[in-house]
């Protein structure tokens, strides 16, 4: 007569074998056919992602049709900021080289709200190092103007120092950097 002392071990081993077999069978039945073709993901995902319509463009896609704004924007302090940051997605404005809609142009208090997305606090670059920026409303207080002023009352929105430097040249002062 054989001992049943190890029967619980046998049941655990048989149970694990059944679970592994069911897992492998499930993977074979449920995994998409393209899974694993290029690695540990679904290869069809590449084609699906490529088929998604592009919503955002680069500054080059905007500035090619807007040369006046391009000249100002590229010479200003905000030259690295995307046009879409202020005006919205390129896809809402142009498609296949043709204008399909008008992007919003901020006015009044909207301009101030937009500027405050970056200019309401000091921007930390690294611990102990702050990127030089204008911080509102301290900037308005330093300039001795009302804190209700809108940014474009003194600054060109595409090149913030354009008007300031022009005024300084007129009175013979050094340009701001």
HELIX and SHEET records of a PDB file:
HELIX    1   1 UNK A    7  UNK A   30  1                                  24    
HELIX    2   2 UNK A   44  UNK A   51  1                                   8    
HELIX    3   3 UNK A   59  UNK A   63  1                                   5    
HELIX    4   4 UNK A   67  UNK A   74  1                                   8    
HELIX    5   5 UNK A   83  UNK A   87  1                                   5    
HELIX    6   6 UNK A   90  UNK A   92  5                                   3    
HELIX    7   7 UNK A  109  UNK A  119  1                                  11    
HELIX    8   8 UNK A  138  UNK A  142  1                                   5    
HELIX    9   9 UNK A  151  UNK A  153  5                                   3    
HELIX   10  10 UNK A  162  UNK A  171  1                                  10    
SHEET    1   A 2 UNK A  94  UNK A  95  0                                        
SHEET    2   A 2 UNK A  98  UNK A  99 -1                                        
SHEET    1   B 2 UNK A 123  UNK A 126  0                                        
SHEET    2   B 2 UNK A 129  UNK A 131 -1                                        
END                                                                             
